[in-house]
Amino acid sequence: MGSRKSAVVALTTVGALARRGERWFKNAGLVYGHGTTNARDEAIYLTLHALKLPLDHLPEKRAVTATQAAQVIKLFEQRILQRTPAAYLTHEAWLGKYRFYADERVIVPRSYIAELLLQNPALAWLAKSHVRRALDLCTGSGCLAVLLGKHFRHARIDAADISGDALAVASVNVRRHRLRKRISLVKSDYFRALGQRRYDLIISNPPYVRTAMMRTLPQEYQREPALALAGGSDGLDAVRIILTQAADHLNPGGLLIVECGHARERVERTWPRLPFLWPDTSGGDDCVFFLTRDELVRPGAMGVFGGRKSHSVSRRTSSASNSLN
Ligand SMILES: C[S@@+](CC[C@H](N)C(=O)[O-])C[C@H]1O[C@@H](n2cnc3c(N)ncnc32)[C@H](O)[C@@H]1O
């Protein structure tokens, strides 16, 4: 990293600072995926944030004072030495044009479902549907509930999570986006506290990292709450509960949208009779599925085991998982 003092004296422009960060990050072998995907973008983001400059333009030649440079370098050092995701250092994460508060009580917002809500309103069902009641299950920071609120301007939304810490962060975001009148935060173990409530749309980005993968996660990901990531031995514990119970909470004609990692093969092997629809996302067409209520309640749709972990199902899914990763 070199001497901090000499770096502060030598760096004189925004562009030079960002390049220095990029070099340091590459040398340190950081891992990305919490808002940016590479060293350059990460360094530019932290530089612009620290200097309180707009994020859409890098004023390469703009001079920085020694004090400003020191602020940037401090962020670089924290990012490298603590392996802290940038969003936890800046307390913000962006989904499209929307800014969310984030800290270590929640996973950093980055869902493929956000992409579908933001960039793909052409998805026929979402564009045409008149959603009056929606549920964001496993809401974390509340980011997806807020996007639902923006997308469906007249809908009332429940945002549920088992973590009181997460709900505290969600309440900050709901308030900042002025959606307190339409979004209710509910402390709930999946559907448990929702009673008989029914929705036109249920979305969920639940925990879905397999137990074996949890142990090998890069340090940046280990800074996030394990509760938000750990999905059991085959990564499908949450999906299993959601698929079993969602129909009881969907209105006729209602839709379920679930993010499950790159688990399409595992999911389709476990529930071979469910006609999942896998929309394209930037992560591919194996990350998010759609199912209607009608498809969930069709006789035999859940299969003989209903997706429960029997010996045969576990063996099959674990070999499928090995070939996936
Ligand atoms: C992958 S994070 C998703 C957060 C948010 N939806 C997003 O996209 O950024 C999963 C969330 O599920 C919550 N969770 C874990 N187990 C749960 C349970 N049994 N019932 C409800 N929520 C749960 C965690 O607290 C975490 O906030």
The ligand as a Gaussian input file, in Angstrom:
#p B3LYP/6-31G(d) Opt

LIG

0 1
 C      -30.867000     -12.700000       1.003000
 S      -31.489000     -11.639000       2.279000
 C      -32.538000     -10.653000       1.267000
 C      -32.834000      -9.292000       1.760000
 C      -33.557000      -8.396000       0.761000
 N      -34.794000      -8.979000       0.313000
 C      -32.675000      -8.080000      -0.424000
 O      -32.976000      -8.527000      -1.528000
 O      -31.681000      -7.357000      -0.236000
 C      -32.566000     -12.741000       3.124000
 C      -33.340000     -12.183000       4.293000
 O      -34.125000     -13.261000       4.828000
 C      -34.252000     -13.081000       6.218000
 N      -34.646000     -14.362000       6.817000
 C      -33.850000     -15.415000       7.138000
 N      -34.582000     -16.399000       7.681000
 C      -35.864000     -15.958000       7.707000
 C      -37.087000     -16.532000       8.183000
 N      -37.137000     -17.737000       8.751000
 N      -38.216000     -15.805000       8.046000
 C      -38.180000     -14.560000       7.491000
 N      -37.048000     -13.968000       7.052000
 C      -35.907000     -14.663000       7.153000
 C      -32.891000     -12.559000       6.648000
 O      -32.985000     -11.894000       7.885000
 C      -32.526000     -11.657000       5.457000
 O      -32.890000     -10.330000       5.730000

